[in-house]
């Protein structure tokens, strides 16, 4: 009859110093704390630093961004600015660039472009306002039907002549007055009438205003202008 080998007994060790017994099945031997990788720790610290740096840069950029006025479409010099001509854009720091803050957008409506303002360009304080008339000149508004004003662009500064017209030659004075465009012609909703402002000599302003009211003026563009 084969002999049955006895079950192996757990190994028991006795501490030489304290005399305490320690088994190979003790909790201390079975559950060891895992060691952290130095590389993973360093990577975590680096990611945290980069995240903080990115947040700081984003905050700084937002703190220094500005909302300013930009042109929606090209406006020639002398043309009156309308609400649909301008909008707001956000830009970063731009040292030396003169701009108009977004909160002043409405104040530009009704002002004149003192220089040509291309679409997409930032608006400077000095580029809008009202044209200053020379001493001895008056500003006259005209409303002219088709055929009384030349076709094409008539920007501010264009030299013109205002000519009296009438079907009754006996009542015509043959008045011809040199003038200069202050506000470029603007087409009215009817598609044929155009309005414009011109600078004329003060001495002739009242007479010209009377002729304009009776639709007895025609505009002639001078050569070279």
trRosetta pair geometry for C-beta under 8 A, 3 or more apart (Angstrom, degrees):
i j d omega theta_ij theta_ji phi_ij phi_ji
6 9 8.0 -8 135 -33 112 89
9 12 8.0 -38 137 -13 107 99
10 23 5.3 21 145 -156 135 109
10 24 6.0 -155 -166 37 96 95
10 25 5.9 -63 -132 -4 143 113
11 23 7.3 139 79 -149 55 60
11 24 5.2 52 55 -20 98 120
12 21 5.6 -14 -172 -166 106 108
12 22 7.6 145 -159 70 57 39
12 23 5.9 -29 -105 -95 70 74
13 21 7.1 147 78 -156 43 56
13 22 5.1 -24 66 62 97 89
13 23 7.9 173 22 -84 75 27
14 19 6.2 -11 -179 -154 103 45
14 20 7.3 166 -151 81 60 28
14 21 5.6 -30 -98 -98 72 66
14 22 7.9 164 -92 18 23 74
15 18 4.6 14 95 47 137 83
15 19 6.0 -58 71 -5 85 12
15 20 4.9 20 18 48 124 74
15 21 7.8 -128 0 -70 80 22
15 22 6.7 73 -46 -10 93 111
16 19 7.9 6 -174 -68 12 50
22 26 5.7 -66 -163 -11 75 152
22 28 7.5 -55 -148 56 114 129
22 29 7.7 120 170 -39 107 120
23 26 4.9 132 62 -42 77 89
23 29 7.9 -122 98 15 56 138
24 29 6.0 -108 -162 108 45 168
25 29 7.3 -125 -137 62 3 125
25 30 7.1 20 -165 -49 45 120
26 29 5.1 87 64 9 81 102
26 30 7.2 -165 92 -6 40 93
27 30 5.7 -68 -140 42 34 106
27 31 5.8 -16 -179 20 76 111
28 31 7.5 -71 -125 52 15 78
36 40 6.7 -117 -179 67 85 116
36 41 5.9 71 145 -51 121 115
37 40 4.2 81 73 6 104 105
37 41 6.9 -173 91 -8 56 83
38 41 5.6 -56 -149 38 36 113
38 42 6.2 35 155 -19 69 106
39 42 5.8 -56 -148 37 30 109
39 43 6.3 31 154 -20 65 106
40 43 5.6 -53 -145 36 32 112
40 44 6.4 34 155 -21 64 104
41 44 5.8 -55 -151 34 30 112
41 45 6.5 29 153 -17 64 106
42 45 5.8 -55 -150 36 33 111
42 46 6.3 33 153 -20 66 107
43 46 5.7 -56 -148 37 31 112
43 47 6.3 31 156 -19 66 106
44 47 5.9 -55 -147 36 30 109
44 48 6.4 31 155 -19 64 107
45 48 5.8 -57 -151 36 30 113
45 49 6.5 30 153 -19 65 106
46 49 5.7 -56 -150 35 32 111
46 50 6.4 28 155 -16 66 106
47 50 5.8 -54 -145 38 32 109
47 51 6.3 34 156 -20 65 106
48 51 5.8 -54 -148 36 29 112
48 52 6.5 28 155 -16 63 107
49 52 5.8 -58 -151 38 30 110
49 53 6.3 30 153 -20 66 107
50 53 5.6 -54 -145 37 33 112
50 54 6.3 35 156 -20 66 105
51 54 5.8 -53 -147 35 30 111
51 55 6.5 29 155 -17 63 106
52 55 5.8 -55 -148 37 32 111
52 56 6.3 33 154 -20 65 106
53 56 5.7 -56 -150 36 31 112
53 57 6.4 29 154 -17 66 106
54 57 5.8 -55 -147 37 31 109
54 58 6.3 31 155 -18 66 106
55 58 5.7 -54 -146 37 31 111
55 59 6.3 31 155 -19 65 106
56 59 5.8 -55 -148 36 30 111
56 60 6.3 30 154 -19 65 107
57 60 5.7 -54 -146 37 32 111
57 61 6.3 32 156 -19 66 105
58 61 5.8 -54 -147 36 30 110
58 62 6.3 27 156 -16 64 107
59 62 5.8 -57 -148 39 30 109
59 63 6.1 30 155 -22 65 109
60 63 5.7 -56 -146 36 29 112
60 64 6.3 7 162 -2 65 112
61 64 6.3 -72 -146 47 26 96
61 65 6.3 43 154 -46 66 101
61 92 6.5 -47 -155 -117 86 111
62 65 5.7 -39 -144 7 32 117
64 92 6.4 38 109 -161 99 72
64 93 5.0 -25 157 -52 122 101
65 90 5.4 17 171 -179 120 105
65 91 6.9 165 -157 84 74 30
65 92 5.8 -50 -104 -100 70 51
66 90 7.0 161 82 -151 35 59
66 91 5.6 -23 63 64 87 80
66 92 7.6 96 18 -159 81 7
66 93 7.7 97 -7 -89 110 39
66 94 7.6 -98 39 17 131 100
66 99 7.2 122 124 78 136 149
66 101 7.4 -92 -176 -116 105 77
67 88 5.3 14 179 -179 103 114
67 89 7.2 169 -149 84 61 28
67 90 5.3 -33 -92 -93 71 72
67 101 7.1 60 86 -165 73 67
67 102 3.8 -22 124 -21 105 138
68 88 7.1 154 78 -149 24 69
68 89 6.3 -30 65 64 73 76
68 90 8.0 127 17 -108 70 25
68 91 6.0 -23 21 17 117 115
68 99 4.0 -26 -148 165 144 136
68 100 6.2 117 -164 67 85 50
68 101 6.2 -69 -109 -112 65 30
68 102 6.1 -108 -89 -50 14 75
68 122 5.9 15 121 -145 132 109
68 123 7.5 -170 159 45 96 79
69 86 5.4 -7 -168 -174 106 121
69 87 7.5 146 -151 79 61 27
69 88 6.4 -47 -98 -98 48 60
69 89 8.0 76 -170 21 9 80
69 99 7.0 163 39 179 72 88
69 100 4.3 -17 26 77 122 107
69 101 7.5 40 -17 87 91 16
69 102 6.4 155 -57 -100 68 48
69 104 7.2 -81 -34 79 130 83
69 105 5.3 158 -96 -100 113 82
69 108 6.5 118 -161 -15 164 155
69 122 7.2 108 84 -159 59 64
69 123 4.4 -33 99 37 109 124
70 86 7.1 147 75 -157 37 70
70 87 5.9 -30 65 70 86 76
70 88 7.1 115 18 -138 89 12
70 89 4.4 27 -11 1 137 122
70 120 6.6 -12 175 -154 114 29
70 121 7.0 169 -155 86 75 28
70 122 5.6 -47 -102 -99 76 53
70 123 6.8 -162 -100 -11 22 87
71 74 7.1 68 148 -91 136 33
71 75 6.6 -133 -144 6 126 102
71 85 6.6 -31 -149 160 75 81
71 86 6.2 -49 -109 -103 43 66
71 117 5.0 168 -86 150 150 107
71 118 6.6 142 76 94 148 36
71 119 5.4 -130 115 -121 104 35
71 120 6.4 -40 70 18 89 23
71 121 5.2 16 22 52 121 75
71 122 7.9 -135 -3 -75 83 9
71 123 6.4 122 -49 -61 83 95
72 84 6.6 -98 71 155 151 57
72 85 5.6 -171 45 -176 101 28
72 86 6.0 -143 -6 -81 97 11
72 87 5.1 86 -67 -9 106 105
72 119 6.5 -30 131 -137 25 91
73 84 7.9 14 10 127 120 85
73 85 5.8 -88 46 -134 90 70
73 119 4.9 -20 -136 -92 27 111
74 116 7.4 -2 -171 -179 95 91
74 117 6.8 168 -152 92 49 60
74 118 5.2 -17 -109 -135 95 45
74 119 4.7 -65 -46 -28 70 85
75 79 5.0 -142 -173 75 89 123
75 81 6.2 8 -139 -97 168 79
75 85 5.7 47 -61 -165 128 138
75 113 4.6 164 121 -46 114 153
75 116 7.5 174 90 -157 54 49
75 117 4.5 5 55 57 95 108
76 79 5.2 88 62 -14 73 121
76 113 6.8 148 101 80 29 139
76 116 5.6 -24 -135 -114 49 84
76 153 6.8 124 -45 -160 171 124
76 155 4.7 -106 153 -111 131 111
76 156 7.6 169 129 10 94 84
76 184 6.2 53 82 -30 119 161
77 113 5.5 -124 -117 111 36 97
77 114 6.5 -4 -142 156 91 20
77 115 5.5 -33 -94 -147 105 18
77 116 5.2 -58 -36 -56 87 61
77 155 5.5 61 64 -180 83 118
77 156 5.0 -104 124 46 84 110
77 157 7.0 10 108 0 125 117
78 112 6.0 -19 -145 -169 28 117
78 113 6.6 -39 19 68 25 82
78 131 6.9 14 -114 -49 77 138
78 155 5.4 133 35 -179 128 67
78 156 2.1 167 -74 -33 138 116
78 157 6.8 -142 -52 -5 138 78
78 181 6.3 58 176 128 158 101
78 182 6.6 -179 -151 158 108 30
78 183 5.9 -179 167 -118 87 31
78 184 4.9 108 105 -29 109 91
79 112 7.0 145 73 -148 25 72
79 113 5.4 8 54 25 75 115
79 155 7.6 -62 -38 -130 92 74
79 156 7.5 -132 -30 -25 52 104
79 183 7.1 92 -117 -161 32 70
79 184 4.8 -33 -81 37 80 120
79 186 7.7 121 -145 -76 89 100
80 110 6.4 -18 -170 -148 110 31
80 111 7.2 154 -148 85 67 23
80 112 5.8 -50 -94 -93 55 65
80 183 5.9 13 -36 -145 98 119
80 186 7.3 -33 34 -60 108 143
81 85 5.1 -129 -158 69 75 143
81 86 6.4 33 179 -28 120 117
81 108 5.4 -46 101 148 149 91
81 109 6.0 -119 107 -116 91 37
81 110 7.0 -42 65 22 77 21
81 111 5.4 -2 30 65 116 74
81 112 7.2 177 -10 -109 86 14
81 113 6.2 113 -57 -49 98 85
81 128 6.5 -20 -14 -131 145 126
82 85 4.9 107 57 -12 70 106
82 109 6.4 34 -155 -140 26 89
83 86 7.2 -82 -160 44 32 87
83 106 7.7 3 -111 -118 98 67
83 109 5.0 8 -70 -107 71 134
86 105 5.9 -178 119 -156 127 97
86 108 5.9 51 -15 89 168 140
86 109 7.6 -129 30 -69 125 78
86 123 6.8 -8 -126 -34 121 147
87 105 7.9 13 -145 -139 16 139
88 102 4.4 47 -128 -126 124 114
88 105 6.4 -72 -66 -69 97 143
89 122 7.8 -106 55 -97 124 86
91 94 5.8 -3 136 -27 130 126
91 99 7.7 -171 41 -80 140 167
91 122 7.7 -17 -30 -92 154 134
94 97 3.9 -32 138 34 117 131
94 99 7.3 73 72 -23 133 128
97 122 6.7 43 169 81 118 156
98 124 4.3 59 99 -137 106 101
98 125 5.9 -84 165 13 119 91
98 126 7.1 30 117 10 152 98
99 122 5.1 -56 -110 171 98 124
99 123 6.8 79 -152 70 62 57
99 124 6.6 -64 -91 -98 29 54
100 104 5.3 -110 175 80 97 120
100 105 7.4 125 123 -82 116 52
100 108 6.7 74 148 -61 165 128
100 122 8.0 171 21 172 75 81
100 123 4.8 -29 14 95 120 104
100 124 7.1 156 -33 -143 87 10
100 125 6.1 138 -80 -74 87 63
100 128 7.8 -2 -59 26 149 129
101 104 5.2 84 68 8 80 103
102 105 5.8 -9 -170 -35 50 111
104 107 4.8 -45 -173 32 78 122
104 108 6.9 85 134 -30 82 92
105 108 6.1 -57 -167 21 39 112
105 109 7.7 42 144 -27 66 95
106 109 5.7 -39 -162 13 48 116
107 111 7.6 36 140 -28 62 127
108 111 5.3 -80 -163 30 50 124
108 123 6.8 9 -116 158 154 162
108 128 5.5 0 -140 148 94 169
111 128 4.5 67 123 169 135 107
111 129 5.9 -20 -166 -85 116 12
111 130 6.8 -101 -145 -55 75 69
112 128 6.7 160 78 -157 42 65
112 129 6.5 -36 57 80 85 40
112 130 5.8 100 18 -108 114 41
112 131 5.9 -41 80 -24 160 87
112 156 7.4 78 -178 -64 129 154
112 183 6.7 -115 -106 -100 119 86
113 116 7.0 57 148 -111 130 20
113 117 5.0 -118 -137 -5 129 115
113 127 6.8 -14 -153 156 69 86
113 128 6.2 -40 -103 -103 44 74
114 126 7.2 -88 67 151 142 60
114 127 5.6 -161 52 -169 95 37
114 128 6.2 -169 -1 -97 95 16
114 129 5.6 15 -46 39 127 92
114 131 7.0 158 -110 -80 83 73
115 127 5.1 -71 35 -140 106 89
117 121 6.0 -148 -169 66 68 125
117 123 6.8 13 -141 -103 132 85
117 127 6.3 112 -84 156 107 130
117 128 8.0 19 -62 -69 144 92
118 121 4.7 90 65 -20 81 123
123 127 6.0 -138 -161 67 68 126
123 128 6.5 9 -172 -20 115 123
124 127 4.5 92 60 -7 86 110
125 128 7.6 -91 -169 42 28 85
126 129 7.7 -30 -157 -19 36 125
131 156 6.5 -164 -72 -163 150 141
131 182 5.4 -159 65 -155 144 89
133 137 4.6 -140 176 86 109 109
133 138 7.1 59 178 -103 161 13
133 139 5.9 -126 -69 -48 140 95
133 182 7.5 -24 -85 -105 95 133
133 199 5.5 170 -128 -125 102 122
134 137 4.9 68 64 4 79 127
134 199 7.5 85 26 174 88 146
136 201 6.5 -21 149 -142 90 74
136 202 5.6 -114 -172 2 49 113
137 199 4.7 17 170 -180 130 106
137 200 6.8 146 -158 72 80 24
137 201 6.3 -63 -109 -102 61 35
137 202 6.5 -143 -115 -40 10 79
138 199 7.1 154 76 -153 32 60
138 200 5.8 -31 65 66 85 77
138 201 7.4 20 18 125 89 17
138 202 4.9 109 -28 -99 108 63
138 205 4.0 1 65 -90 150 144
139 182 5.6 -31 -131 12 105 171
139 197 5.6 6 -177 -179 101 114
139 198 7.4 160 -153 82 57 32
139 199 5.8 -35 -96 -96 63 66
140 179 7.6 -73 47 -134 121 133
140 197 6.8 156 79 -156 39 64
140 198 5.4 -24 63 64 92 81
140 199 7.6 146 16 -107 81 16
140 200 5.1 6 0 11 130 121
140 205 5.9 -166 -70 -142 115 84
140 208 5.8 -14 -140 107 165 126
140 209 6.2 -136 -137 -76 111 83
140 212 7.1 163 168 -20 116 158
141 195 6.9 -5 -174 -170 95 100
141 196 7.6 168 -152 91 56 34
141 197 5.2 -32 -97 -98 64 79
141 212 7.9 148 94 145 55 157
142 149 7.9 136 120 -76 131 127
142 195 6.8 164 87 -152 55 53
142 196 5.3 -13 59 63 101 79
142 197 7.3 167 14 -93 78 28
142 198 6.3 23 -10 3 121 109
142 212 5.4 -115 -119 -138 76 133
142 217 6.8 -100 -135 91 120 140
142 219 7.3 109 135 -59 165 122
143 188 7.9 44 -149 -49 98 138
143 193 6.3 8 -179 -180 88 114
143 194 7.7 172 -152 87 47 38
143 195 5.2 -17 -101 -100 71 82
143 212 7.3 106 34 172 69 103
144 148 4.1 -139 -170 90 107 118
144 149 4.5 104 102 -28 149 113
144 185 7.9 -58 46 -125 116 120
144 193 7.0 158 81 -156 38 67
144 194 5.5 -22 65 65 90 85
144 195 7.7 157 18 -91 72 32
144 196 7.3 -17 11 21 115 103
144 217 7.3 -88 -99 91 104 95
144 218 7.8 108 -142 -123 124 45
144 219 6.5 -44 -99 -6 167 115
145 148 5.5 76 58 5 63 120
145 192 6.3 12 -161 135 71 103
145 193 5.6 -39 -104 -101 55 77
145 215 7.1 23 -1 -144 114 120
146 192 4.4 -63 -34 -170 115 97
146 193 7.5 -85 -32 -72 70 39
146 194 8.0 97 -79 -6 54 98
148 215 7.9 -106 -82 -164 160 81
148 217 7.0 80 -175 100 124 63
148 218 4.8 -122 -149 -119 75 70
148 219 6.3 79 147 13 69 83
149 154 7.6 -84 175 -15 110 155
149 185 6.1 139 149 -99 151 149
149 194 5.5 -99 54 66 149 133
149 196 7.1 135 -130 7 153 137
149 218 7.8 -158 -63 -162 47 59
149 219 4.5 27 -112 44 70 129
150 154 6.9 121 70 -66 100 120
150 219 6.6 -105 -3 103 79 102
150 220 7.6 82 -39 -139 111 29
150 221 4.8 -38 1 -15 155 121
153 184 7.2 -23 -166 -154 72 131
154 158 4.8 -114 -166 47 73 161
154 160 7.6 30 -158 -67 129 122
154 181 5.3 173 149 -86 98 157
154 184 5.6 158 85 -143 71 80
154 185 5.4 60 48 -1 119 104
154 196 7.0 -4 90 -126 133 151
154 221 7.1 -131 -108 -96 109 120
155 158 5.8 121 63 -33 55 107
155 181 6.7 139 109 95 29 143
155 184 5.4 -28 -118 -87 37 124
156 181 5.3 -140 -120 111 37 95
156 182 6.1 18 -131 -163 98 21
156 183 6.9 1 -85 -89 100 21
156 184 6.0 -86 -42 -47 68 85
157 180 6.5 -18 -143 -177 26 109
157 181 6.4 -34 31 64 27 92
158 180 7.0 156 77 -157 41 63
158 181 4.3 28 48 10 90 126
158 221 6.8 -38 166 -134 118 100
158 225 5.0 111 -159 153 66 110
159 178 7.0 -22 -168 -166 97 96
159 179 7.6 146 -160 83 52 45
159 180 5.7 -31 -103 -102 56 79
159 221 7.8 102 87 -160 59 61
159 222 4.5 -41 108 42 103 129
159 224 7.8 2 47 85 127 83
159 225 3.9 -139 39 -93 88 155
160 178 7.6 141 83 -162 48 49
160 179 4.7 -28 73 73 97 93
160 180 6.8 166 21 -92 83 25
160 181 6.5 89 -16 -46 120 82
160 198 6.4 -75 52 -129 134 136
160 219 5.4 -28 -169 -164 133 95
160 220 6.4 136 -169 72 75 49
160 221 5.9 -47 -110 -103 77 48
160 222 6.4 -160 -106 -10 20 91
160 225 7.5 -134 -55 99 51 155
161 176 5.6 -2 -179 -172 116 94
161 177 6.9 151 -159 74 64 38
161 178 6.0 -38 -102 -100 72 49
161 179 6.8 143 -110 21 20 85
161 219 7.5 141 74 -161 49 49
161 220 4.3 -20 62 64 98 106
161 222 6.1 101 -22 -62 96 95
162 175 7.9 -18 109 124 87 98
162 176 7.3 161 80 -153 51 44
162 177 4.8 -14 56 60 100 94
162 179 5.2 54 -21 -12 105 134
162 198 7.1 154 -55 97 122 161
162 200 6.9 -23 9 -101 142 128
162 208 5.9 41 121 -134 155 122
162 217 5.5 -20 -169 -160 99 116
162 218 7.6 147 -157 71 52 39
162 219 6.3 -26 -102 -102 63 63
162 220 7.8 -168 -76 22 18 81
163 175 7.4 157 -154 93 38 63
163 176 5.3 -1 -106 -108 74 81
163 217 7.0 131 67 -157 45 60
163 218 5.0 -30 65 65 98 90
163 219 7.7 173 19 -89 85 14
163 220 5.6 50 -16 -13 121 118
164 172 6.1 157 118 -154 114 89
164 173 6.1 27 70 57 164 83
164 174 6.7 -172 60 -139 114 5
164 175 4.0 70 -14 49 127 93
164 176 7.3 -108 11 -61 80 50
164 211 5.6 -93 -114 -138 91 151
164 216 5.9 10 -155 142 74 100
164 217 6.6 -41 -101 -99 46 61
165 172 7.7 -24 -155 -119 19 125
165 216 5.7 -163 63 -171 65 62
165 217 6.9 144 17 -114 92 11
165 218 5.0 52 -22 -11 132 114
166 169 7.2 167 91 -76 95 32
166 171 5.9 -91 132 82 158 98
166 172 4.6 -170 45 -78 117 98
166 216 5.7 8 -71 -144 86 114
168 171 4.4 31 106 22 116 109
168 172 6.8 168 92 -30 62 85
169 172 5.5 -48 -146 18 40 119
175 204 7.7 153 -171 -149 123 118
175 207 6.8 -151 -137 140 163 129
175 208 7.9 -155 137 -83 140 75
175 211 7.3 -139 66 -56 141 159
177 200 5.8 35 142 -147 133 112
177 201 6.9 -130 -162 25 114 100
177 204 4.9 163 -117 148 145 161
177 208 6.2 -75 36 -77 156 127
178 200 8.0 153 89 -130 49 69
178 201 7.8 61 64 -22 82 104
178 222 7.9 18 -132 -52 90 143
179 198 4.2 25 167 166 129 130
179 199 6.3 156 -164 72 74 49
179 200 4.9 -29 -106 -85 99 82
180 198 6.4 146 70 -162 34 79
180 199 4.7 -15 60 51 92 104
181 184 6.1 46 169 -91 132 53
181 196 6.6 -53 -136 177 94 123
181 197 7.5 96 -165 83 57 59
181 198 5.9 -49 -101 -106 39 76
181 199 7.9 -13 62 10 7 83
182 197 4.3 -60 70 111 108 103
182 198 6.0 166 4 -116 91 17
182 199 5.2 108 -54 -38 111 88
183 186 7.5 -32 146 -20 106 108
183 196 5.9 -175 89 -159 80 57
183 197 3.7 58 26 31 104 107
184 196 6.6 -62 159 -125 21 103
185 194 4.3 12 -172 171 115 125
185 195 6.8 149 -149 74 62 34
185 196 4.2 -44 -87 -67 64 118
186 194 6.6 151 67 -158 35 74
186 195 5.3 -22 56 61 91 88
186 196 7.0 156 9 -75 69 64
187 191 6.8 19 173 -129 117 32
187 193 7.6 121 -159 81 55 48
187 194 5.6 -38 -97 -100 51 83
188 191 7.5 -80 83 -11 68 23
188 192 7.6 -36 58 59 100 46
188 193 4.1 -8 30 80 134 97
188 194 6.7 -146 -8 -86 86 28
188 195 6.4 88 -59 -16 99 98
190 193 5.3 47 57 14 120 102
196 219 8.0 26 60 -76 142 161
200 204 5.5 -99 157 83 115 105
200 205 5.5 148 87 -89 112 71
200 208 5.7 -45 146 27 173 164
201 204 4.8 65 70 19 94 103
201 205 7.1 -136 95 -39 46 80
202 205 5.5 -32 -148 -10 37 122
204 207 5.5 -66 -162 50 60 112
204 208 5.5 57 144 -24 88 111
205 208 6.0 -64 -147 41 25 108
205 209 6.2 28 157 -23 65 108
206 209 5.6 -52 -146 33 30 114
206 210 6.6 32 155 -19 63 103
207 210 5.9 -54 -154 33 31 111
207 211 6.6 26 152 -13 64 107
208 211 5.7 -55 -147 39 35 110
208 212 6.1 37 154 -22 67 106
208 217 6.8 61 -160 -92 79 141
209 212 5.7 -53 -145 36 30 113
209 213 6.4 34 155 -22 63 104
210 213 5.8 -53 -150 32 30 112
210 214 6.7 9 157 -1 63 109
211 214 6.1 -70 -150 48 32 99
211 216 4.3 -97 -164 76 82 102
211 217 4.9 101 125 -53 108 96
212 215 7.5 32 -175 -78 34 30
212 216 7.5 -100 -63 49 21 67
212 217 5.0 -18 -87 7 67 137
221 225 6.3 -146 -177 74 87 108
222 225 4.9 59 72 7 88 127
